[in-house]
Structure formats: structure tokens, C-alpha cells
Amino acid sequence: MLKTRIITAFILIISFLIALFNASSSTWALLTLGVILLGVWEWSNLIRLNTLQMLGCIAIALCVATLILVQSQTQIHAYQQQFTFWLSGSAALFWVVIAPIWLASRKVVSHKFVMCMLGLLLLLATWVGIVGLHAISPWLLLSAVATVSIADSAAYFAGKRFGRHKLAPEISPGKTWEGVLGALLAVTVYGAVLCYYQDYSYWMIVGLWIIVVLSVMGDLFESMLKRQAGIKDSSQLLPGHGGVLDRIDGLIPTLAITFFCTYIPFITKFASHG
């Protein structure tokens, strides 16, 4: 199992890096859209849509993605589009305001249409973040992904070695506060090294802490949905890792909010056009 997990992780990392630095903007957008559509398929299974409903959900995702791609071809910068601004902003609002309350209450929302629309919002906002951050700088996207990966690994090993206090036992019994502290410590070291060698402000470390919190929230939210659906993994697409959602759950809030933050210099401009 561990060997399979390592081999899959190695293939994913190499494929990601090759595409990140070599694919054109349009190719990158299409490749990552394929991944997100797999996530939509898994989300549809989590909320128990039938085949027709699932196809409808995927079709909506394709239509919205096409609209975004067409917009990006008619303007200089895709990340300045008002549509993606509101999409990212809505996802950010969900993660900052609604998700913490939802996790605390562990409420089961059985309305399939509502859950379908929520999945489309969160996953398309993630895709917009992936494409938008890549357009700004592949290194910026890599930094965000690396932070979540470092946090995940540190949380796993710290939790295994020192875990005593459960973080959310009714949602994800394996996660501990010690694991979260291990993740925070690891990204602090990572951030300090970056700041020292790249001459960044040490305030950047605070941003990395926020990313850790967001990634934990995304992880817990997907775990809650899987528990409510009575399944362990979102699918078996990735040997040793489960499904696409199992791999990107921490990135879903992180990339959406990180990308939304790039809009801050443009908020006044958008408001004046409103």
C-alpha cells in the first residue's frame, strides 16, 4: 500500500511540474479543467446524484468553464474578469463564513440541487484559482500547492507520532491538534527559509498559517461529506490515494481564496464599473 502510494505520488508530482512550467496557458486550462471535471464527477457521487443528474452537473461545469475561457481570450488578463471575481468571492465567502458554522453543526443538507450548485461553485472557483495563479506566475501557484503539501505531510507524521487530542473526532477521527501544530511548525520553517533567501517580508509566514487553516478546513469538509455518504474515499482513481477530491481537498479553499486576494487592487475599479 505504501509503495503504491509513493509511486502514485511520484507520478503526480512529476506530471504536475512538467505541465506547470511547460504547458501554454490554454493547454494548462484544459488539462486542469479535466481534473476538476473528475472532481465534479466524484462530488456527484458523494451527494448521490443519479446518472442523468450527474451528466447535467458536469454539463453545467463545462458551460461555465467555456464562458470563462471565452472571456479570457477577449481580455488582456483573465484574472481581471468580473465573472471570475464574483465566482472566487462567493467561494471565499463560503469558506470564511459558512463552512466553519457547517462543520461545527455537522448539518446534513439532503437537497441535491443545493449540494450540486455548491460543488460547482467550489470546484470551478478552484479551477479559476489554478488558471489565474498560473497566469500571474507558475511559481506563485507552486508556492501555494507546496505549502498545502508540506502542511499535509507534517500533519500526518506529527499526528502519528504525537497525536493525543482529536481535532474533530465525529468528522475525521484520525486528525489531531498535534498534527495541526506540526503543520504550522513545518510551514513556519518553510516560510522562514523563503524569506531569508528570497528577501520576502516575514509577514508572509502569517499568510502561510492562514493557508494551513484553510487546508485543514477543506480536508474536514470533504471528510464530513464522505462520512455522511458512508464512504471512505471519493473514488479509486488514484491508487493508494483514493480520488481526486481526496488529493485536492486542502487546495479547494486555499486556491480560491489566494486567487481572490489577487483582486484586491482591482476592487475599486470593478466597483466603479458596477
N, C-alpha and C positions, 0 to 999 in steps of 0.2 A: 504493500500500500504506500509506504513512504517513498519507495523507489519510483513508483508510478507518479506520485505527486511531484517529485523532484523533476522527473523527465518532462511532465506536462508544463510545469512552471518554467523550465529552461526554454522550451519551445515557444511559450507565450511571450517571455521576455525578449528573446531574440527577434521574434516576428514583430513585436511592438516597436522595438528600437529601429529595425530596418525600415519599417513603414513610416515611423515618426520623422526620420531625417532624410528619407529619400522620396517619399510619395509627394506628388503635386497636391495642391490644396483640394482640387476636385476629387482626385483619387482617394486622398485621406478621408474626405467627407463621405464618399461612397463606401469605403471599407468599414469605417466606424459606424455608419448607418446600418450596415449588415449586422454588426454586433448588437446594436441597440434593438433591431427588429427581433433578434433571437431573445433578447431580454423581454420584449413585449410579448412574445410567444410564451415565455416562462411565466410572466406575470398573469397572463390569461389563464394558465393552468392553475396558478395559485388561487385565483378568485373563482375557479371552476366555471369558466365560460364554456359553452358548447362549441362545436366546430364552426358553425355559422357566425356566432358572436365573436369568436377568436379571429376569424378572417376579416370581419368588419373592423375589429380593433386594429389589426395590422394595416388594413387599407387606409384607415384614418391617419395612422402614423406616417404612411407613405405619402399621403396627400399633403400633410403639414410639412413634412421634410422637403417635398418638392417645392412647395411655396417658399420655404426658407432658402433653398438653393437658387431658385429663380431670382429672389431678392438680392442674394449675394452677388449675382452676375450683373445686376443693373446698377450697383453702387460701388464706390471705391472700397469701403470697408464693411464686411459682413456684420461685424460686431457692433456697428452703429445703427442697425435696423431697429425701428421701433417695435416690430413684432417680437423679435427675439428679446428685446428689453423687457417687455411685459411677460413673456414666457419665463425668462430667467427670474424676474422679480416675483412672479407668482410662486415659483418653486422655492425661492429663498424665503418668502413669507411662510410657506408651509413648514419648512424645516425649522425656522426660528420660533414660530408661534404655535402652530397646530401640532406638529409631531411630538414635542415634549409632553403636551397635555394628553395626546392619544396614547403615548407609551405609558404614562402614569396611570391612565384609566384602563388600559388594555381593552378598550371597547371593540367589539366585533361589528364591523359595518358589512351587512349582508347584501346591500343594494349593489348589484353587479354593474349597473351603468355608472354609478358614482365611483366605484373602485376602478373601473376601466378608464374613466376620464382622469382619475388621479394617477394611474400608472402611466398614461400617455403624457401627462404634464411632467411628471418627474423624470421619465426616461428621455423624452425629447429635450427637456432642459439640460439633461446630462450630455446629450449629443451636441447641442448648441455650445455647451461649455467646452467639449472636446475639440470641436471645429474652431470655435472662436479663439481659444487659448493657443491652439496650434498656429492660427493666422497671426496672432500677436508675436509669439515666439515658441518654437518647439521646446526650448529649454524651460520656459515657464510652465508648460504643460507637464514636462518631465519632472520638474521640481514638485509639483502638486501630487503627481502619481507616486513619486518616490517617497514623499512624506507619509502618505497613507500606507504604502507598503512597509516602510520602516516601522511605523506605529503598529501595524497588524502583527508583524513578526515579533516585535518586542513585547507586545501584549500577550502573545501566545506563550512565549518562553518564560516571561515573568510570572504569568498566571500559573503555568505548570510547576514552576519551581517554588514560588512564594504564595500562591493563591490560597487565601483563607476566607476572605469576606466576599460573598456573592454580590455582583453588581445588580442583576435583575433576575433572580432565580426562577421566577414564574415565566419569564420570556426566554432566557438563554442561560441555563444553569452553569455552563462552562465558563462564563465571563466573570471576572473578579475585579475588585477595586485595585488589587495589587497589579493586575495586568494593565489597567489604565495608567497607573503611576509609572509602570515600566515603559509604556508607550510615550508618556510625557517626557520622561528622562531621556529616552533614545532620541526623540526629535529635538530636544534641547541641545544635546551633543551635536547632532547633525546640523542644526541651525548655527551653533557657535562656530563650527568648522567653516561653514559657508561664509559667515560674517567676517571671520578672521582672514580668509584667503581671498574673498571677493569684495571686501570693504563695504559690506552691506551694514545697515543700521541694525543694532542688536534688538531693536523693537520688532524686527522680523520674527523673532522667536515667539513673540506673543501670537502672531498670526499662525505659526505652526501649531501652537497649543490649541487654537480655535479649530484648526483642521482636524486635530486628534479628536476633539469633542464631536465634531460633525461626523467623522468617520465612525465613531462608536455609535452615534445616534442612527446612522444609516444601517449599520450592522444589526442593531437591536430591532429596528423597524422591520427589516426583512425577516429576522428570526421570529418576530411576533406573527407576521403573516404566514410563515411556514408552520408555526405551531398551531395557528388557527385552522390551517388547511390540513393538518395532520401529516405533514411530510418532513423529511429530514433535509433534503436538498431540492433546489429549484428545478433541477434536471440532472441528467448524467452526461451532458455534452462534453465535459472536461474531466477525463479520467483522474481520479484522486482528488478532485476539487469540487465536484458537483456541477452546478450550472453556471451560466454567465452571471446571473444575479448574485450568486454566492461569491463571485470574484470581484464584482464591481459595487457591492452594496455600500461600502465605505466611500466610494468615489461619487456616488449619486448625489448626495448633498454637497460634498466638497467641491466638485467641479462646477455645479450650478451656481453656488454662492461665490466661488472665486471668480468665475466669469462675470457674474452680476456686478461685482465690485469694480470691474474694469469700466463700467458705465458711469461711475460717479462723476468724472469730469464732464460728461455729456448730459447729465440730468437737466441742468438749466436750459441747455439748447433744446432738448426734447420738449420741455415744458412750454417753451416759447412757441413751439410749433403746434402745440396741442389744441 
